[in-house]
Amino acid sequence: MNLDNPVIHTVLVFVGITIAFLAIMLLVAFTVLAERRVLGFIQGRLGPNRVGYGGILQPFADFIKTMMKEDLVPDQSTRFVFFLAPTVAIITAIMTIIVYPFGPVVNLPFLGSTPLRIAEFDVALLYVLGITSVGVYGIALAGWSSNNKYSLMGGLRSSAQLISYEIALGLALVGVVLMSGTLNIYKIVQQQSGWFGLNWNIFYQPVGFIVYLIAAIAETNRVPFDLPEAETELVAGFHTEYSSIKFLLFFNAEYLNMITVSMLATSLFLGGWNGPGVSVFPLLGLVYFTAKILFFIFLYIWLRGTLPRFRFDQLMNFGWKFLMPLALLNIFLTATVEAYWSDIRGLFR
Amino acid sequence: MLITFFFILFAGLAIGCAVALVAQRNPLYSAISLIGVFLSLSSLYLMLSAPFIAAVQVIVYAGAIMVLVVFVIMLLNVTAERRRRQRLAFLAPLAALLAAILIGEVIFILNAVSVNPPVVSSEVGLTTSIGVGLFTKYLLPFEITSILLLMALVGAMTLARRTPILAAVGRLSADASSDMPEAEVKE
């Protein structure tokens, strides 16, 4: 089949978006379950294991239960913004999944050789950063429109945290961009296919990876950076006043952000779908990609079960005075090595 | 065909959001409308095969500057603007006249001048070509702009400090044992 035909191409893109959407929503559902079960394991208890085999239907039961709740709107709230905020949060969370390549070019029945990606374009990385930066509004507007001081505090904390850590996050990615010379995520993944699929950027950019990982955890408002919803201080933070489906949207957006951030880390630092044997069995790439994402999700849950929460001034100091200078230093070193690589190799000859 | 549809869609969105920005009484609604304007403009840039500009438009304007504006509105709790007695009412007919003249000029230009749009290759808007251009042909303007931004940064920090910087430095060097500046104690 001719993939260059615009109609077929458009249909395929829509099919790809639908499949990716469904897969990621299922992944979100099971991440919630996995979080409760793994946290239970860490804390020496069982966790939900009654609905379905080993609790496998628990997320769907919770979903139906939450949907049935009354949809409350606070009396003095700014109605339009109150409705707008969860929409913005979920849309910006899900919009970034289109740029990540899920696998290499594979032979599919009826389609012939198909690359397992939805979109490939020149500024993919900037697109991700741009969408992420728009995502701040979801939380900030939710906090403001609820007309509740705890929500407002949560929203303000969260906006400040997101703005601060976005800088470290973006700067940490610059090292990879300097090395690969492109912002196109598909090309960046392709470049890491050497060494039997183990030529990953993390071996060249360990500092960048660590800075990115910490900043990403802060960006997704997870432990130990979950101050926006510190339940002992702020009830539930920015989504205190949200119930029913609007709460579900925020809840899903948080887990979607976790997954997309893991996808970016996988694609830029851990070689995306690359791994031993992918060149022989291309479908193995899909397995590697999923496995790497699952590793990051486990890391998130593990951290939540292990670490205590930061204080707000510690958070800000850490972001501005430690992570950002470290990322800048990483850029400086990478640029120097990139520029003088041939000279440096000559020294050791 | 599809391009025309999307152009009308996003151009209409941009104009609609811009009108809403001016017409709204609530400052936060105005800010949200402005974000809408920026996002529609970025879509228009994308259709003009300038993906880099489109992405930077979203990151810088919608993502950074407007976040600060929304932040300030939320922190200061700015209330909705009240309708005041119009003091400069005589300006309204003048504004209408000027707008009519402007629209007339635009129509005249569109009718009188026929321009064949230059054929621009789609390579121009790519990140690589912009980067190469910035660091070779337009290096001096680029550096001057960055120095301008640096000056604005330093100016903002100077204005934000309560005590003059030179005095603070002098006091710190005179009394090195005290690590807390006086300004913070006063607050």
Contacts between the chains, C-beta under 8 A, distances in Angstrom:
chain1	res1	chain2	res2	distance
A	78	B	26	7.7
A	78	B	28	7.3
A	80	B	29	7.5
A	81	B	28	6.7
A	81	B	29	7.8
A	81	B	32	7.3
A	84	B	32	7.3
A	121	B	51	6.4
A	122	B	51	5.4
A	122	B	52	7.4
A	122	B	126	5.2
A	122	B	127	5.9
A	123	B	51	4.6
A	123	B	52	5.6
A	123	B	54	7.6
A	123	B	55	4.5
A	123	B	127	6.0
A	126	B	52	7.1
A	126	B	55	3.6
A	126	B	56	7.0
A	126	B	59	6.6
A	126	B	127	7.8
A	127	B	55	5.7
A	129	B	55	7.8
A	129	B	59	5.8
A	129	B	63	7.9
A	130	B	55	5.3
A	130	B	58	3.7
A	130	B	59	4.5
A	130	B	62	7.5
A	130	B	63	6.0
A	131	B	58	7.5
A	132	B	63	8.0
A	133	B	58	7.3
A	133	B	59	5.7
A	133	B	62	7.3
A	133	B	63	2.8
A	133	B	64	6.7
A	133	B	67	7.4
A	134	B	35	7.8
A	134	B	39	7.7
A	134	B	58	6.6
A	134	B	62	5.6
A	134	B	63	5.8
A	136	B	63	7.4
A	136	B	67	5.5
A	137	B	32	8.0
A	137	B	35	7.1
A	137	B	67	7.4
A	137	B	70	6.9
A	140	B	67	7.3
A	140	B	70	5.9
A	140	B	71	7.2
A	140	B	74	6.8
A	141	B	28	8.0
A	141	B	32	7.8
A	141	B	70	7.5
A	143	B	74	7.7
A	144	B	28	7.1
A	144	B	74	4.7
A	152	B	74	7.2
A	155	B	74	7.3
A	156	B	71	7.6
A	156	B	74	6.8
A	156	B	75	7.2
A	159	B	67	6.6
A	159	B	70	7.9
A	159	B	71	6.0
A	163	B	64	7.7
A	163	B	67	6.2
A	166	B	63	8.0
A	182	B	127	7.9
A	183	B	127	5.5
